């Protein structure tokens, strides 16, 4: 199973790194385009999203990194979300 971790770089959420520390994964922890995120989501079976957010999505880099436009790519994926 290929795992993608989306964890925007933010020292206030560094404690969440333990969630994925011991599993093989691809990490997005920097600002990338929405099209890049969607391509990576398509290429992975499990998506782990960690960080700050709201009912509107995962926040990072002064924008929503994951929001309603990503939903169609997240369907049929195993999801783990820890939003604080």
Helices and strands as residue ranges (DSSP letters): E 3-7, G 11-19, E 26-28, H 34-42, E 46-54, E 57-60, E 63-66, G 68-70, H 71-74, E 78-83
